[in-house]
Amino acid sequence: MTAARVHTYFAVCPRGLEAALADELEAVGAESIRAENGGVAFAGTLATGYAANLHSRIASRVLWQVGRRGYVTEQHLYDATQEVRWQDLMSAQQTLRVDVTASRSPLTSLEFAMLRIKDGIVDKLRDRTGARPDIDRANPDVRVFAYLDERTVTLYVDFSGEPLFKRGWRADKGEAPLKENLAAGLLALSGWTPDVPLLDPFCGSGTIVIEAATIATRRAPGLARSFAFERLGNFERGAWRRIHEAAKAAVDLAAPTLIEGSDISTRVIEQARLNAGLAGLEPLLADGRLRLHARDARLAEPAAEHGMIIANPPYGEQSAPRSATVPKMMGEIGDRLKAAFPGWHAWFLTSDRALPRQMRLKETRKPVLYNGALECRFFRFELVDGTYRSGNRGVGC
């Protein structure tokens, strides 16, 4: 039997989560893994690329590298497209989109660079098939990404389609949402595991707690959606069927866990329940392993003796116009956590670097993450009864 061909990929992710993404890719059989700023390069078969799309909770998109060569002029970009067998990847009846990004490129117009790459692809297809594909910027069948550095052009075909944080269960985003892959990254960085009780006292439409519940039930994040690789000419249907069926068989809706989300808004809690149902989590809602209810965070109650709080509390950018009541509220919440949650660990994602001072807590870790373009800190606190002064010692994990 001929060994399956090994391909090169790049998985894009929110900045700050590259190491966690690398661990995910290793778990699905990726090789030659190399974390870079904003993503992870890796190698594997087509099946490895399929599995990365299906199972990665942290990646935003998986790109398949189909070409790479040096360039000086726009004509060299056109020449690079002629080295790819586009006729094996798509038909002239499918639609195409081309996107170009660059870092330190000597070319003066990325728009013209994009046009030359697009022309090269459609000319190659016309030469091989006698027809040219149409361009569709909104909903293309095949999307090509070109990345230009100072001397090299790399051509990628999108393996994902819709961004991977779109799990297929969200009916409504609610207010100030986290993307699902960032929520998964918070869970990974915190070290949370399904045997640890979890609380999000600012759960909104449920992103963090639903992501946690799908982890607990071993539900692959891409199980309810389709992917761009299914539309490519080299799609290996049998391999994909085996990977998808194995993921379906792995789901364990009886998994023991205790996950709780609360929010002061009854409306968003109703939305969170709807989202959880669409995510296939009705059995957990029914027997209380996933609890969603309306409650002011200042009245939070622990559901267990020890556990973890992970939340994205309101802060300036979420509270326009910025309100002086937010720091006061966070101080009251800090007091409540110290009084009611001794022995718990709390993690809060915020762009407000004054949050520890507002809550009168001393952070033990504060990794930098990005919520979109917004630079944030993911503060970790150890909760002890009474005042937690900055001179007290803390142990990070």
Secondary structure, 3 states (H helix, E strand, C coil): CCCCCCEEEEEECCCCCHHHHHHHHHHCCCEEEEEECCEEEEEECHHHHHHHHHHCCCCCEEEEEEEEEECCCHHHHHHHHCCCCHHHHCCCCCCEEEEEEECCCCCCCHHHHHHHHHHHHHHHHHHHHCCCCCECCCCCCEEEEEEECCCEEEEEEECCCCCCCCCCCCCCCCCCCCCHHHHHHHHHHHCCCCCCCEEECCCCCCHHHHHHHHHHCCCCCCCCCCCHHHHCCCCCHHHHHHHHHHHHHHCCCCCCCCEEEEECCHHHHHHHHHHHHHCCCHHHHHHCCEEEEECCHHHCCCCCCCCEEEECCCCHHHCCCCCCHHHHHHHHHHHHHHHHCCCCEEEEEECCCCHHHHHCCCEEECCEEEECCEEEEEEEEECCCCCCCCCCCCCCC
